[in-house]
Every structure is written in C-alpha cells, then in structure tokens.
Amino acid sequence: MKTPAVARQVQVDYSSTSTPDGYRCCVCHRARIKLWRISQLKKELCCVRHLTIAGRAARIGRVRQDGKHYNFITGFTDRVGSYFPAVPDVWDDEETPFWRYNDIPQDAYEWWQRLPLR
Ligand SMILES: [Zn+2]
C-alpha cells in the first residue's frame, strides 16, 4: 500500500525574522528577504528586484525598507501593481495559504515589514 504523502506544515514565527524553507524569490531564489505574491495560493513569490524587472507592475519608485513605495494615486503603499505582500499563514510544502491583503494580522504584517528588502 502506498503511503500517503505527508505535507510538511510549518508555523511561521512572527516574532522572529526567520522565514520558512521555500520562502524564496521565484526568479533569483534568494531567501530571508521581503517577498511579494501575485496569487493567494501559488508560490510565485518575487523579491523587490524582480518585481521591477517583471514589468507587470506599474513603474515603481524607490521601495523603502518597510516595503512601501510612493504611488502618486494612493500615496505610500506596500502593493506593487497586482502584487501583494507575501505573508504566509501556515507554511505548507504543497500549498501555502497567504493572508488576504486586508486580513493580515498585525503581528504577521510586522514580521513581513521587518524582513530585509534585499
Ligand atoms: Zn529575486
């Protein structure tokens, strides 16, 4: 009998600056930095460098350490075009549910803000 695959789930420690294995930019594979996501479930994560290069986003100004940049329509924002801050709820090897943009708990958001930009 085939053993069912056990998805490895990891609780993210929002009080730390550590990131789950696999929390990496899908272009340069850098880890332990601030990442953005385009989908709530897929792990298509991008670092600030590759958001810019992807060109899908509107031209972005200088992104600050806290992940925000100035947008002349919305003011300071952490959204980049259709990318949102990638804040995982529980990290799962198969599928990682990220917090919906408007539902990110404060401690989880602060964890993301503390991650280095580059
Ligand atoms: Zn990258």
Residues whose N, C-alpha, C, O or C-beta is under 5 A from the ligand:
A	BS01	ZN	C25 V27 C28 H29 C47 H50
